[in-house]
Each structure stands twice: as structure tokens, then as C-alpha cells.
Amino acid sequence: MNPYEILKIPLDADDRIIKQAYLQQVKQYPPEREPEQFKCIKEAYDMIKDEYSRLNYHLFNEPGIAFEDWLNQAVNIKPAEQFSFEQFEQLLWVAVDNPAFLDKITACPK
């Protein structure tokens, strides 16, 4: 399931655009009349509703990106040059919630 396709929004959509698209889809497919479609829309929204959720989706669920490939790239970058402080902080929060990520990071050569 690609939440961006379900909500009909671009990949660079921000919180406001995502929420507007979600509300528009809910109006079109209300839960009382279209319960299955609404469930799909709600799941898509929950996957990308805020920056943390989007980061988690892009790091671990996005089709075509293997976790191993992403990790190998992440180990070789300098965070201060590639990420803003906020993005780096979000990355650390994702790491805390994903034990597999922490295991991979601690296994990386220093």
C-alpha cells in the first residue's frame, strides 16, 4: 500500500496538505457508506500523518528501498552536512523505536 497514492498527494506533501487530502477522502468515502475504503484511507493517513510517521514509513516501509542499502548509506554520511538538526533528531527517535536498527548501528565499524 502506498499512502501517497491512496491520498492522491505528492511525496513532498507537508502535514497540512496530508490532512486536507485525508479529510477530502473521508468526505468522499464516509465510514458509514464505504467502511472498507475508509479503513484503507485511515491506514494511509496514519502511516504519513506527521514528520515522525513519514520518516518511519520512508526508512522502513517504502517499496524499492532495502533497509541494508539505506543503512550502508547512512553509516557513510556526516549528519551535520546531510541533515538538519530536526531531521537527525527524528532519525534518532526512529532508531530508539526499532531494535533492529539499533542492532545494525552498533554492529557498524567505528
Sequence and secondary structure as in RCSB ss.txt:
>XXXX:A:sequence
MNPYEILKIPLDADDRIIKQAYLQQVKQYPPEREPEQFKCIKEAYDMIKDEYSRLNYHLFNEPGIAFEDWLNQAV
NIKPAEQFSFEQFEQLLWVAVDNPAFLDKITACPK
>XXXX:A:secstr
  HHHHHT  TT  HHHHHHHHHHHHHHS TTT HHHHHHHHHHHHHHSSHHHHHHHHHHT TT  HHHHHHHHH
TS HHHHS HHHHHHHHHHHHH HHHHHHHHHS  
